[in-house]
């Protein structure tokens, strides 16, 4: 007939009796001296969870719960020499290809020669195309005390037969030069889009389009101009012009 120990996993000795204790995880009896407190990471230090457990039930403190102690920033040095990253950026477009010979003179054209448009204008280093950050979810509605998506009280929108569009508001617009606006609902579609503005007065500002606009009033019943916050490429203060 089998005999079940009434002492669980504890040792019983008549000559050297020791107190029993219950493991607070598995519930088995052990000698109290064989139980240990469970520790775990709390922040950057170990904390006693006040749970007595047996050796098989003891969990090694999880390192994922341990806070990373970030060291202090290095002390700034005098006469630092940092890399001029902005000056290092290439501000011209060039040809990178096998040697090309001029068809008239036969003189080789070296690589990295500047290029121009068919009308003789140097190619601009201003990025073309849709700027990054135009997804509505990426435009913050509030940044500190600056609100975005606020509709401006537009009184008139006038094109000056060129690239400049002048917007006049019925009350102060609160913008500063290089603030950004979203323009939609104008009578000429090429004047719509996201733009950086140049403030002229407290109630007026201008912005520059990529294509010339005929001299006319652009205001319609559906015109809507709101403040915006658009991501722009490194090294630029204004929103890039779109190519179309």
C-alpha positions, -999 to 999 in steps of 0.1 A, spaced: 0 0 0 14 33 -10 21 60 16 16 97 9 39 120 28 20 144 50 50 168 49 47 175 12 82 183 -1 95 195 32 121 176 53 110 163 86 136 157 114 130 149 150 166 160 159 166 192 139 130 203 132 124 232 107 93 252 100 72 244 70 61 269 44 38 269 14 51 280 -20 28 308 -31 29 296 -67 26 258 -68 11 254 -33 34 225 -22 49 223 13 86 231 16 109 239 45 106 276 50 143 281 47 141 267 11 116 293 0 129 326 -14 113 359 -23 105 366 -59 122 397 -73 114 415 -106 126 446 -124 107 478 -116 124 507 -134 162 504 -131 162 484 -98 150 450 -86 119 451 -64 108 424 -39 73 412 -49 68 398 -14 60 364 -28 77 333 -12 83 306 -38 102 274 -41 133 270 -63 114 254 -93 88 282 -92 113 311 -90 113 332 -122 145 349 -132 138 387 -134 128 396 -169 153 420 -186 126 434 -208 110 451 -178 143 467 -169 145 504 -176 173 516 -198 193 543 -180 204 568 -206 237 584 -198 240 622 -196 247 641 -228 284 647 -235 297 681 -224 299 705 -254 334 713 -265 349 746 -275 359 754 -311 339 724 -325 343 716 -361 311 700 -374 304 688 -409 286 715 -431 260 691 -443 239 718 -460 269 730 -480 278 694 -489 244 689 -506 248 690 -544 230 721 -557 233 713 -594 224 685 -618 250 668 -638 256 641 -664 270 608 -652 276 587 -682 303 576 -707 321 604 -724 298 623 -747 313 642 -778 298 674 -791 284 665 -825 296 698 -841 331 704 -826 339 668 -816 351 681 -783 344 657 -754 319 669 -729 331 662 -693 310 645 -668 291 666 -642 284 694 -666 255 717 -657 223 712 -676 197 737 -688 162 737 -701 154 741 -738 147 778 -732 182 783 -717 172 784 -681 194 766 -656 178 737 -640 167 746 -605 177 726 -575 142 731 -560 126 697 -558 97 691 -581 66 670 -574 43 665 -545 60 673 -512 61 648 -484 36 651 -455 5 658 -475 -15 630 -459 -42 645 -438 -33 622 -409 2 636 -409 -9 672 -405 -12 682 -368 -44 702 -361 -27 719 -331 10 725 -323 14 745 -291 -5 777 -297 -4 774 -335 -36 760 -350 -36 743 -384 -66 737 -406 -80 771 -397 -100 787 -425 -89 822 -433 -115 850 -439 -107 855 -476 -120 888 -491 -103 886 -525 -78 864 -545 -61 883 -574 -36 870 -600 -12 896 -614 -7 881 -649 23 861 -637 34 838 -610 22 858 -580 -13 855 -564 -24 880 -538 -48 871 -511 -66 897 -490 -85 889 -459 -113 907 -442 -95 905 -408 -59 899 -397 -47 865 -409 -21 859 -382 4 844 -407 41 851 -411 64 848 -441 69 811 -450 37 800 -432 19 774 -452 -17 774 -466 -39 750 -484 -57 767 -513 -87 751 -531 -118 762 -550 -102 789 -572 -114 796 -607 -81 785 -622 -70 751 -610 -32 758 -614 -35 783 -585 -48 757 -561 -25 736 -539 -2 739 -509 20 770 -508 44 789 -485 33 826 -483 50 860 -482 32 883 -458 27 919 -471 3 933 -446 -16 922 -415 -45 913 -438 -28 903 -470 -2 879 -483 11 865 -516 22 831 -529 40 820 -560 26 794 -584 47 772 -607 29 783 -638 18 818 -649 -18 827 -642 -38 852 -663 -47 885 -646 -81 879 -631 -100 875 -599 -97 839 -588 -123 840 -559 -153 817 -563 -181 807 -540 -163 775 -531 -129 791 -524 -113 778 -492 -79 788 -478 -68 772 -446 -35 771 -426 -14 740 -430 17 722 -418 34 703 -446 66 684 -445 93 698 -467 127 684 -479 159 690 -459 174 724 -465 143 742 -478 121 767 -460 93 768 -486 70 741 -500 84 728 -534 65 738 -565 47 710 -583 57 702 -618 23 706 -634 
